[in-house]
Amino acid sequence: MELNKLAPHEGDCQVYLVLENGTGEAFKSLKLDLVMFDTQGIVARRLAVEAGPLPAGKTSLKAFDINDLSCNSLGRILLNDVMSCEDAAGARKDCLTFVSTSARTKVPFVK
């Protein structure tokens, strides 16, 4: 999972995540618990983001806004947890273990 771009958007910060599903399984749902820290290291916002569906073997782009928070005020984004994920067999509990994070921005994306 790559933090690809942060872009100012009408007073908000628009986040672009690139997700590459290399597991061989399609996911109906992948709900992420994301925590945004400011440049001082203080928690600025916490969001639940639905990143699914993710077809098997496909790269997808997910974009979402962080309301009332400027991109310049972001110091780090944490993938705190995968709140839920579901494949064809149903709910899974191990999704955080196979997610890795990276960033093409100056703002680190970590787990």
Kinemage of the C-alpha trace (Angstrom):
@kinemage 1
@onewidth
@group {chain A} dominant
@subgroup {mainchain}
@vectorlist {calphas} color= white
{ca met a 1} P 0.000 0.000 0.000
{ca glu a 2} L 1.586 3.221 -1.165
{ca leu a 3} L 0.839 6.780 -0.138
{ca asn a 4} L 1.212 8.144 -3.648
{ca lys a 5} L 0.088 11.767 -3.440
{ca leu a 6} L -1.287 14.437 -1.127
{ca ala a 7} L -3.136 17.303 -2.804
{ca pro a 8} L -4.889 20.369 -1.379
{ca his a 9} L -8.586 20.232 -2.264
{ca glu a 10} L -11.040 22.959 -1.194
{ca gly a 11} L -9.486 23.405 2.264
{ca asp a 12} L -9.063 19.675 2.778
{ca cys a 13} L -6.203 17.309 1.996
{ca gln a 14} L -6.934 14.738 -0.680
{ca val a 15} L -5.033 11.478 -0.176
{ca tyr a 16} L -4.220 9.040 -2.978
{ca leu a 17} L -3.410 5.449 -1.981
{ca val a 18} L -2.187 2.866 -4.486
{ca leu a 19} L -3.080 -0.665 -3.423
{ca glu a 20} L -1.528 -3.666 -5.127
{ca asn a 21} L -3.280 -6.928 -4.346
{ca gly a 22} L -0.624 -9.590 -4.777
{ca thr a 23} L -2.334 -12.168 -2.545
{ca gly a 24} L -4.123 -14.081 -5.311
{ca glu a 25} L -7.437 -13.537 -3.526
{ca ala a 26} L -10.084 -10.906 -4.195
{ca phe a 27} L -11.240 -8.833 -1.237
{ca lys a 28} L -14.787 -7.538 -1.005
{ca ser a 29} L -13.803 -5.210 1.824
{ca leu a 30} L -10.623 -3.807 3.352
{ca lys a 31} L -11.421 -1.202 6.004
{ca leu a 32} L -8.385 0.741 7.198
{ca asp a 33} L -7.879 2.549 10.513
{ca leu a 34} L -5.675 5.536 9.610
{ca val a 35} L -4.197 8.034 12.067
{ca met a 36} L -2.840 11.366 10.854
{ca phe a 37} L -0.160 13.115 12.921
{ca asp a 38} L 0.761 16.771 12.546
{ca thr a 39} L 4.326 17.985 12.035
{ca gln a 40} L 4.795 18.103 15.834
{ca gly a 41} L 3.873 14.402 16.184
{ca ile a 42} L 0.455 15.103 17.724
{ca val a 43} L -2.587 13.134 16.559
{ca ala a 44} L -4.533 15.419 14.233
{ca arg a 45} L -7.211 13.080 12.887
{ca arg a 46} L -8.307 9.460 12.823
{ca leu a 47} L -10.262 8.033 9.890
{ca ala a 48} L -11.824 4.745 8.880
{ca val a 49} L -11.368 4.294 5.129
{ca glu a 50} L -12.916 1.545 3.021
{ca ala a 51} L -10.251 0.568 0.475
{ca gly a 52} L -12.124 -2.371 -1.068
{ca pro a 53} L -13.113 -3.998 -3.221
{ca leu a 54} L -9.680 -5.228 -4.311
{ca pro a 55} L -9.689 -7.710 -7.198
{ca ala a 56} L -7.004 -10.417 -7.155
{ca gly a 57} L -3.817 -9.476 -8.998
{ca lys a 58} L -4.946 -5.897 -9.630
{ca thr a 59} L -3.548 -2.519 -8.661
{ca ser a 60} L -6.165 0.006 -7.524
{ca leu a 61} L -6.217 3.689 -6.645
{ca lys a 62} L -8.276 4.924 -3.698
{ca ala a 63} L -8.709 8.645 -3.090
{ca phe a 64} L -10.289 10.260 -0.046
{ca asp a 65} L -10.345 13.640 1.674
{ca ile a 66} L -9.144 14.500 5.149
{ca asn a 67} L -11.637 17.242 5.979
{ca asp a 68} L -10.474 20.533 7.494
{ca leu a 69} L -6.811 19.507 7.538
{ca ser a 70} L -4.187 20.971 5.230
{ca cys a 71} L -1.676 18.683 3.550
{ca asn a 72} L 1.164 20.912 4.802
{ca ser a 73} L 0.187 20.189 8.408
{ca leu a 74} L 0.647 16.415 7.996
{ca gly a 75} L 3.809 14.963 9.505
{ca arg a 76} L 3.047 11.240 9.283
{ca ile a 77} L 0.215 8.826 8.466
{ca leu a 78} L -0.096 5.594 10.427
{ca leu a 79} L -1.921 2.480 9.266
{ca asn a 80} L -3.026 1.702 12.805
{ca asp a 81} L -4.999 -1.417 11.946
{ca val a 82} L -7.121 -3.184 9.381
{ca met a 83} L -10.507 -2.870 11.059
{ca ser a 84} L -12.095 -5.506 8.873
{ca cys a 85} L -11.438 -7.375 5.687
{ca glu a 86} L -13.476 -9.896 3.801
{ca asp a 87} L -12.689 -12.247 0.943
{ca ala a 88} L -14.953 -14.768 -0.816
{ca ala a 89} L -14.828 -17.083 2.231
{ca gly a 90} L -15.900 -14.308 4.618
{ca ala a 91} L -14.289 -12.197 7.319
{ca arg a 92} L -10.553 -12.590 7.949
{ca lys a 93} L -8.466 -11.591 10.959
{ca asp a 94} L -4.958 -11.684 9.397
{ca cys a 95} L -5.133 -8.832 6.890
{ca leu a 96} L -2.776 -6.437 8.695
{ca thr a 97} L 0.019 -9.020 8.488
{ca phe a 98} L 0.184 -8.987 4.683
{ca val a 99} L -0.155 -5.217 4.213
{ca ser a 100} L 3.062 -3.247 3.772
{ca thr a 101} L 3.293 0.540 3.570
{ca ser a 102} L 5.439 2.968 1.593
{ca ala a 103} L 5.271 6.608 0.509
{ca arg a 104} L 6.218 8.678 -2.524
{ca thr a 105} L 5.473 11.822 -0.545
{ca lys a 106} L 7.559 13.683 2.012
{ca val a 107} L 5.005 12.488 4.584
{ca pro a 108} L 5.907 8.982 5.821
{ca phe a 109} L 3.240 6.245 5.712
{ca val a 110} L 3.962 3.606 8.360
{ca lys a 111} L 2.337 0.736 10.212
